[in-house]
Structures are given as C-alpha cells and as structure tokens.
Amino acid sequence: MNRYPIASVLFIATITTVGGFWAGREWTGRDASPAPSPAALAPAAQQQQPRGAMPPRPQPDLKDEEQATINLFERASPSVVNITSIAVGRSRFSMNPREIPRGSGTGFIWDRQGHVVTNFHVMEGTNAARVTLSSGETLDAKLVGYAPEKDLAVVKLTAPPRNLTPLPLGRSQDLRVGQSVFAIGNPFGLDQTLTTGVISALGREIESPAGIAIRDVIQTDAAINPGNSGGPLLDSSGRLIGVNTALYSPSGVYAGIGFAIPSYAVSWVVPDLIRYGRVQRPTLGIDLASEQVTRQLGLEGVVVVRVEPGSGADRAGLRGVQEDRSGGIILGDIIQTVDGQKVASNSDLLNILEKHKPGQTVRVGILRGDRRMEVSLRLGGPGGGEE
C-alpha cells in the first residue's frame, strides 16, 4: 500500500478544485446562457406593465344611451348625402362649356324617387349638383325647385338607385327646450359627421337669403359648421325635426349657437317645390310698400300700394295709394290683421299666408284713414288665380 504524505494529498486536492472552478467558468461563458428569471418568462404585456400599475381590465359594455346614439347614427346616416353644386362656365382658351364646382353642403333623401332636400344657399346660382351617397357612390342631380324665403331647395338624382332610404318626418310643433338632438352632416368636407346637443330655444327668427324672416326656427347647441348646411336635425328617435341652415358666430365657425328650419315648414314647402318648382303661397293680389317706408311714416301694419285688378283684394274693395285732385298722395289701406293675427311687417303677412291655401277666405283687418274695418277676402294662387 502506497502512502503519500498528507501535505502532498492536500496540495493535489486544492489544485484539482481550483482548476475545475476556472474551467467551469470558461465553459459557461462560451456555451451557456444564464437561467431565465420569472420576469422574463412573463407575457410581453406584463413585461411592459409599469411597476405598481393596475392590470388592464376587460372592455366594459356600452351604456344604454351610448348604444342608442350608435343605433340612431347607423339608421339615419344612409339617408344623409354630400352635395357639391355645379355651375357651367366656359374655358378661357377653347370657349367650350365646362362644369365648375361652386359650393358644398349636406342634404338628405326625401323619397325613393330620388328627391334630395338641402339649403337654397347651397344651390344658389346653380341648377345642377353632384350628390355623394353614404356608400361613396357619386351621382348627378338637377335642381327641381327652390324657396329662397325658406332657404330650402330640392334636387333630383338623374339615376336614383333602388335602395334609397328616406328619413322619417317628425313634429317640430311638439319640441321642448332641453330635449336631445342630433345633427349629421359634412362639416369642412368631413363626411358623415355626427354631433349631439340639446334644443337651446324655440321660436327664434332668422333672415333668409331672400331677406324675409323665417319664423319658429329651432336653436341648438349641437355643433353646426360650414358644410353642415342642408343636413338633418334629428330627435332621439331618428326623425327629422329640422334642416340645419345657419350658425351664429363672429368668426364663421361653431360658437355654440346653430339654427334649423322646423320640420313643419319643410313638410309643406318641399312637396310644392317638387310639384311646382316653387312655393304655392296664396296671394292677396296687392303690392306692398317697403318696410322702411312704413317705419318712416310711423305706421303699424303693411301699406297697400297697388291692388291688382280682378284679384281677391280688388273684389274685397281694398285700396292702394291714390292721387287727389291737387296732386297730393292719399295713403292706401293699411293691413293690420289677418284672421285676427297681428300684422306688423311684410314678413308677418307672408308667414300668415303660408298657413293657408289658394281659394280659402280670410278676414283682413285694415285701417283706412281714421277708420278701422274688416273685409272678407278670397285668396288667389301664385299667379293671381284661384285654385
């Protein structure tokens, strides 16, 4: 049995241990990777999670009012269109006719025959348009009628598709301040835009492009910007309650006040525009003095300047301005009431007549000199005749 000194054995063991240690370090550095930590094994979303942050939660269900608004937009938006009015000009070099875009706005489908309602000021000065449907399809359209005094116009698609969706008509007479409203339009060319708000006021009055007052206008805080003109104002059921027509803003952009023509006016103006091309407002058969003249004279009512021979006013005995023997002027009759409603301006008279039809009889209260009297008058049609 061989014997080794204890010192030699200890020396050999030490050398072997140190050598193994260094060899192990070298091997590990070349061919092995450190064991992954628990954090490294976590999903990527958790690795990006800031320390101390709450883990993400499932997407909550939509609230009932949110879902109702989404449903309303999805039902109504197919009825809303983008309108670009087209004017015909001539090329400077060839003198050939060419189409020139004049303006753009919004409109909505009125019926399945392809009639589209918009504002008069969108179509002013033109008789043709290009209409882009919610599907993106662009179609040609022709102007069929307009009413500057109501800022309304109707165009008709020349080749209407079969799947047109008209908007249901609501009752603007039943509206109340504070109820929710929704406007869909193309502000600044951004198509199919939905804005929401409430009815801020009722019974407002604005001036039409014809310079005639539009009564019973709806005021809303739903955002209405350039490009929204002619678009629908809807109630929470998606029914048409107004046509967006104007905004009140010193800067020309939305400032919290917008206006819409009430649907009750739209409901009788549009059928006339489709059938006749203009509003079939009944007439009295008279010419009126300007409101400026009436104010200068300090009179209350509207002054009759001329009576059309054979008209309802003529048969009722109304008198226009006359000249006396000495060359002086005898003031004509001053109309102050119609069917008991006060007439303070020319616009008042026009708005009252809108509620009647040609052939109906009205009671007209007049002031002749110092004498007040009332006459019965049969209304005529737009051309002076009765219907």
Rosetta blueprint (number, residue, H / E / L):
1 M L
2 N L
3 R L
4 Y L
5 P L
6 I H
7 A H
8 S H
9 V H
10 L H
11 F H
12 I H
13 A H
14 T H
15 I H
16 T H
17 T H
18 V H
19 G H
20 G H
21 F H
22 W H
23 A H
24 G H
25 R H
26 E H
27 W H
28 T H
29 G H
30 R H
31 D H
32 A L
33 S L
34 P L
35 A L
36 P L
37 S L
38 P L
39 A L
40 A L
41 L L
42 A L
43 P L
44 A H
45 A H
46 Q H
47 Q H
48 Q L
49 Q L
50 P L
51 R L
52 G L
53 A L
54 M L
55 P L
56 P L
57 R L
58 P L
59 Q L
60 P L
61 D L
62 L L
63 K L
64 D H
65 E H
66 E H
67 Q H
68 A H
69 T H
70 I H
71 N H
72 L H
73 F H
74 E H
75 R H
76 A H
77 S H
78 P H
79 S H
80 V E
81 V E
82 N E
83 I E
84 T E
85 S E
86 I E
87 A E
88 V E
89 G E
90 R E
91 S L
92 R L
93 F L
94 S L
95 M L
96 N L
97 P E
98 R E
99 E E
100 I E
101 P E
102 R E
103 G E
104 S E
105 G E
106 T E
107 G E
108 F E
109 I E
110 W L
111 D L
112 R L
113 Q L
114 G L
115 H E
116 V E
117 V E
118 T E
119 N L
120 F H
121 H H
122 V H
123 M H
124 E L
125 G L
126 T L
127 N L
128 A E
129 A E
130 R E
131 V E
132 T E
133 L L
134 S L
135 S L
136 G L
137 E L
138 T E
139 L E
140 D E
141 A E
142 K E
143 L E
144 V E
145 G E
146 Y E
147 A E
148 P H
149 E H
150 K H
151 D L
152 L E
153 A E
154 V E
155 V E
156 K E
157 L E
158 T L
159 A L
160 P L
161 P L
162 R L
163 N L
164 L L
165 T L
166 P L
167 L L
168 P L
169 L E
170 G L
171 R L
172 S H
173 Q H
174 D H
175 L L
176 R L
177 V L
178 G L
179 Q L
180 S E
181 V E
182 F E
183 A E
184 I E
185 G E
186 N L
187 P H
188 F H
189 G H
190 L L
191 D L
192 Q L
193 T E
194 L E
195 T E
196 T E
197 G E
198 V E
199 I E
200 S E
201 A E
202 L E
203 G E
204 R E
205 E E
206 I E
207 E E
208 S L
209 P L
210 A L
211 G L
212 I L
213 A E
214 I E
215 R E
216 D E
217 V E
218 I E
219 Q E
220 T E
221 D L
222 A L
223 A L
224 I L
225 N L
226 P L
227 G L
228 N L
229 S L
230 G L
231 G L
232 P E
233 L E
234 L E
235 D L
236 S L
237 S L
238 G L
239 R L
240 L E
241 I E
242 G E
243 V E
244 N E
245 T E
246 A E
247 L E
248 Y L
249 S L
250 P L
251 S L
252 G L
253 V L
254 Y L
255 A L
256 G L
257 I L
258 G E
259 F E
260 A E
261 I E
262 P E
263 S H
264 Y H
265 A H
266 V H
267 S H
268 W H
269 V H
270 V H
271 P H
272 D H
273 L H
274 I H
275 R H
276 Y H
277 G L
278 R L
279 V L
280 Q L
281 R L
282 P L
283 T E
284 L L
285 G L
286 I E
287 D E
288 L E
289 A L
290 S L
291 E H
292 Q H
293 V H
294 T H
295 R H
296 Q H
297 L H
298 G L
299 L L
300 E L
301 G L
302 V E
303 V E
304 V E
305 V E
306 R E
307 V E
308 E L
309 P L
310 G L
311 S L
312 G H
313 A H
314 D H
315 R H
316 A H
317 G L
318 L L
319 R L
320 G L
321 V L
322 Q E
323 E E
324 D L
325 R L
326 S L
327 G L
328 G L
329 I E
330 I E
331 L L
332 G L
333 D L
334 I E
335 I E
336 Q E
337 T E
338 V E
339 D L
340 G L
341 Q E
342 K E
343 V L
344 A L
345 S L
346 N H
347 S H
348 D H
349 L H
350 L H
351 N H
352 I H
353 L H
354 E L
355 K L
356 H L
357 K L
358 P L
359 G L
360 Q L
361 T E
362 V E
363 R E
364 V E
365 G E
366 I E
367 L E
368 R E
369 G L
370 D L
371 R E
372 R E
373 M E
374 E E
375 V E
376 S E
377 L E
378 R E
379 L L
380 G E
381 G L
382 P L
383 G L
384 G L
385 G L
386 E L
387 E L
